[in-house]
C-alpha cells in the first residue's frame, strides 16, 4: 500500500508532527509511506526524520537554498483554496494553492492523508480521482471557529473518511455535520514506550507539562498544590512548558507562585524536548486543562509509570484514564477537589504505587503498533470499497467542487510550467 501524508511543516515542532512521524514510521514497516511537507524552513526535521519514510516538500523557505521560494511573487498573494478559518491561513498563498494542486493532481498513491483542516480541504478539492482521501483531525470540531466549521461542512463531504483522536469528537462530527457516506472513525494518537525504566513512585515530585496558556489552568494546579504543600512540605511541583512571545502567562504564574509563598517548592522548568526522561523523575502527573483535544501528556505520563490526576474536561481525559484505577478524574475548575485528589496519592504510598503500575499497563493500548493497525484496517477497507464510491449524485459532487475548481486547475498548470522551466518538479 502506498500511503502519502500531507503535513503543514515537517521541519518544525508540534504534536501533530510527532504523531504523524510515529504513525508513518510504524506503517512504513509494511507499506510504502511518504510525508510531503508543504513548507520546509530548515535542512533537517527538528524531531528527526522518521525511519523508512520518504520526505519531500512543496515550498522551500530556506533562504540559502537554490530553490528558495520566499521571493516568488505568488508567495505574497493570499491563498484562495486554503480556508481562511484555519489558523495557519496567513502562511498560505497562491503559491501553495498551485503547488498543492499540482502535487495532489499527479499523486500516484492508494491513500492520501491530510493532517489539518486546511489541508483536508485541499485534498477534497484538488486530489485526483483514485486515491482514498482521509482527513485527520488533531483538534476538535468545537474548537474550530464558525467560519472553519462551515467550510468543513461544505468540503468534507468529498472525503472518504475523517479520523478524530477521541470518540467524543467523532460523535460531534456524526451528529453536528451532515456528511453522508463519509466514514467517521475515532483513532487515538500513539505514544512509543519510553526507552528508560518507569517511575518508581517514591520521588516526592508532582509534574505537569504543556504550553503556558490560560487554557491549561496552571493557576488551579498551583493553588491546589499549595494545599498539598501545607500538609506535606517535602513534596515539590515541576511545570514544564514555554509561554508565548509576550511572556504574560509565565509572569502571571510566577506571580501566583510568589504570592502563595511557593518559590522554593514550585519550579517552572521551561520547554524540554523530549519529555520522555522527565516523567520518571516524578511520582504523580497533573493536568488541569479546561479543554483537551486528546491528552498526549496524559498518555506520555502513564507510559512513564505515573498515575495522572486530571480535570474531566470535554474530550480526551475520560477516554484515557479509568478513574480510581490508573488515575483520578476531577470536576473542571474545582481547586479543592483537585487538591484532595493529589493528597489521596501523596498520602498513600501503596495507592500511588498501585495506580502507577496500572497506568503503565493500561497505557500499552496506545503503543504505535496497535494504533497503526487500526489505521491500516481503515485504509484497507476504504480501498476495497473504492474511493468516491459513496452514493453522491454527479450534481452534488459538481457543487462541492465548483467553487475555485477552475482556479485550482489554472494554478496546477502554471506550477507545472514553471517547474519545467526550472528543470525540476518544484519539490
N, C-alpha and C positions, 0 to 999 in steps of 0.2 A: 504494500500500500504506500502510495506517495502522499505525504501529508505536508501541507505548506501553511505555516503560521505567518500572519501579518501583524507586526508589532510596531508600536509608535517609535521607540528608540531603544534598541537592544544594547546600547552602549552606556546607558545610564544606570541609576539605582532605583529600585522600587519593587513592591510586592508582586505586581503583575509580571515584571521582567523575571524575577526569581522563580515564580511558579511556572511561567511559560518555559523557562530553561529546564526546570526539573522535569516537567511533563515531556518536553521534546526529547531530552536525552534518554528518558526511560523508554519512550516509544521507538527511538532510534535503535534500540537493541534488536528490534524485529522488523522495522519498517524503514523506508526511505523518507527522511524528515529534513525539512529546511525551515529556517527562520528568515523572513525578509523584513528588514528594519526600514521603515520609511526614512528615518534620519540616521546619520552617522556623524558624530562630532569628535570622535577620538579614534586612535588606532586600534585599541583592543577593548573588548567589553569589560566594564568595571567589575562585573561579577564573575569574569572568566568565561570563555566560550564553552558551551555545553558539549559534552563528549558525543562524537558521532553525528553531529548536526551541521549541515552546510549553512553558511550565513552569507547574506548579501544585503545590499542597501539600495535605496532609490534616490535619495538626495544626500549629497556629500557636503557637510558643513565644516570639514577640516580645512582651515584656511591655507595650509601649506600643501594640500593635496592637488595634484594636476587636474583632478575632476571637480574642484571646488565649485559649488553651485550657488554660493551666497550672493554673488553679483548678477545672477541671471535676472533680467527684468521681471520675469514671471514670478520669481520668488517674492517680490514686493507687492504683488496683486492678491487681494483676499481670495480665499478658496470659495468656490460655489457648490462643490459637492460635499465636502466635509461639513457636517451640520454646525451651525452657529451655537447651538445649545451645548455642544461638547466643550468642556473647559479648555481643551487644547486648541480650539479653533484658531486663535491668533498665530499659532505656529505653522498653520497650513496655508496653502497658497494655490494660485493657478498652476504653479509648477508641480506641486504634489497632486493636484487634480489629474494632470496629464500623466505623470509618472506612474501613479497607482492604476490609472485606467489602462495604460499600456501593459503593465505587469499582469493585471488580472485578465485582460483580454487575450493574452498569449499563454497564460499559465496552463501547463500540462500536468495536472495533479488529480488525484482521486478525491482529496478533501482540501478545502481552503478554510482556515480558521481565523476569524478576526478576534482581537483581544481588547477592544474598547468600542463604545457605541459608534463613534465617528468612523472607525474602520469597518465596523459591521455594516454601516450604511453604504460605504464604498463597495463592499462585496455584494450587497443586494442590488446595487445599481450598475456595477461595472464588470462583475465576473462573467466570463463566457459560460455558455451552456455546457454542462458536462460535470465539472467538479461539484461534489456535495458542498453546500455552503453552511458553515456553522458560525454563529456569533456567540462569543463568550462574554458574560457579564461578570466583572470582578467587583462592581459596586452593587447597589440595589436600585430597583425601579423607582422607589420612593425618594431616593437621594438625588435623582435627576430632576432638573427644573421642568416646568411645564413645556417650554419650547422643545426640549430634547425628547420628552415623553411623546409629544405629538409627532415628532419626526420618526421615533421608534415605531409608533403605532402605524404610521404610513408605510415605512420601508421594510420593517422586519418580516412582513408577510411574504417576501420573496426569498427568505432564508429557509433552509431545510430544518434547522434546529437552532434553539437558543439554550445555552447551558448557563445555569446560575450556580453559585457556590453554597447556597442554602436552600432547603426545601421551602422555607417561609417565603423567600423571594420568588421561587418557582411558582408558588401559589398566587403571588401578586401578578405575575405575568399571565398565568392562566385565566385569572378572574378579572384582571384590570384591563387587559388588552384583548381585542378580537383578532386572533392570528390562526384562523382555521387551517389545518394541515401542517402547521409548524410544530415540531416536537419540542416540548419544554422539558428539560431534564436537569435535575439538581445533582451536581457532582462537586464535592468539596475540593479545596486545594490540598495538595500533598506536601508533606514535610519529611525530608530524609531523616533517618535515625542519626543522632549525634555520633561523632567518631570517638568521643571520650566516654568515661563512665558517668552514670546518672548521679544526681544529688544523693547525699547520704541522709538528708533530713535533719542533721544535727547543727548545721550552721545557724547562727542567730540573725539571719538576714531575710527580709522580705524584699522582693524585687518586682519592678514594673518596667515596661518598655513600650515605646511608641512616641510619635512626634508630640512635642509640647504644643498642644492645641486645646482650646476650651472644650471640644467635644470629648476629650479623654477624661475630663473632670478630675484632674490630679488634685484639685482643691479638696474634693471629697476624700481622696486617699490620704492626703497629709493630715486632715482633721481626724480621720478615723485612726490613723497611726498614732496621733498624739494621745489618744485614749489608751492604746496598747502600750505605748512607751511609759505612760504614767504608772502602769501596774507592773510592767516588765522592762525596766530600763536597760537591760542587757541586749535587747533587740534593736536592730537598725533597719533602715529603709534605703534602698538604692533605686533611683529613677533614671532610666536610660532613654535618651532621645534629644533631638535638637528642635528648636523653635523656628519660627520664620525669620526673615531678614530683619524685622523690627526689633526682635528680642523682647517684645512686650509680655508674652506669656511666660517666658523664663524669668523675667524680672518680677512679675506678679507672684510667681511660685516661690521664688527666693524670699520675697517679702513676707509671704504667709509662713514659710518655714521659720524665719526670724521672729515673727510676731508670736508664734507658738513656742518659742524657745527650743527649737529642734535642730539648730545649726550643727550640733555635734552628732546628731543621730540620723539626719536625712542627708543623703549625698545625691546631687544632680550630676550624673556621670557624663552627660553629653551623648553624642551619637557614637555607637560602636557597631562595626560590621566585620564579621558576622557576630551575632549574639550567642551563638552555639556554646561557646566556652563560659559564658557568664551565668547562664541559668543554674548549672550545678553548684555554683558558689553560694546559692541561697537555699532556703527550705520551703518557702511559700511564694507563689506569684500572685499578683493583684492586678485586676483590670476593672477600672471604674467608669468605662466609657458609657456615654448616654446613647450611642448607637454604634453598631459594627456592621460591616458588610459580610464578614465571616468570623474573624478572630484568629489570625495567624499566630499572634503572640501566645494565645491560649494553647494552641497545639504545640508550638515550639517549647513552651514551658513544661507541658505534660510529657513531651518526648525527652525532656531532661530530667524527668522523675519528680516534678513538683506538683503538688495539689494547687489548684487555682481557685481563688476567691474572685468572683466576677459579678458584675451587675447583670441582671436578667433583662438586658436591653433587647429591642426587636432585632431579629436575625442573629444567627451565629452562636452565642454562648450556650443557649439551651439545647442546641443540636450537637454540642461538643462535650459539655460537662453533664455528668449524671449527678445531680445534687445529692450530697450526702455520701456518695460512693467514691468518686475520684476528684471532688472539688465541692465548692459551695456556690449557689446562685443567690443573689441578694436583690431585693427590690431596688429599682432605679432611683438614684439620688438619696437613698436613706443612709446617712452617715453613721447613725447609731447601729443599724443592722450590719453595716459593713464592718464596723469596729468589733461587734460581737462575733461575726464570722471569723475574723482574723484571730481574735482571742481564743476561740474554740480550738484552733490549730496551734497557736502559740503555747497554750497552757497544757495541751495533751500530747505528749511525745508519741504515744502509741497510735493515736488517731492520725497524727501528722505523717508518721512513717507508713501506716496502712494506706492512707489516701495517696501518698506519693507512689507507692508500688502499684496501686490500682490505676493511677493516672498514666504511669509508664506502660502498663499492659493495654489499657484501652486506646492509647494514642497510636498503637500499631495499625489501627484501621486507616490511618492517614499516610501510611507508607506509600512511596511513589508507585510501587508495582501494582497494588490493587486499584489505586486511583487511575493509573494509566490503562489498566484493564477495562475499567468502566468506559473510558473514552473510546478505547479500541472497539468495544462491543457496539457502542453507539454509532461510530463511523461505519462499521461493517454492516449494520442493519440499514443505515441510510443509503449506503451504496447499493445494497441488494434491492431496496425499494426504488432507487433511481432518483437522481437529482431532478427537482422540478416536476415530479410525477404527481404531486398532490393535486387535488381536483380544483384548479383555478381556471376560470374562463380566460380565453385569449384577451377579451376586453379588459378584465381586471388586471391581468399582467401588463397590458399596454398602459393602463392608467398608472400603475405603480412605477413603470419605467419612464413615463413620458417626460416628467419634469427634469430637465437637464440632460436627457439622453443624447440629444444632438450635440450638445457641448462636450459630453463625455467622449463621444466618438471623434470630434474635432481635436480635442486635446491629445487623444491617443495617437492620432495620425501625425500631429505636429511633433510629439515627442519622438516617435519612430523616425521621422525625417531628420530631426536634429541628431539623433543617435547615429544615423548613417553618416552624416557629415563629420561627426566626431570620430567615426571609425570604431564605435563600441556600442554597447547595449544601453548605456546610461546608468547602469547599476554599479 
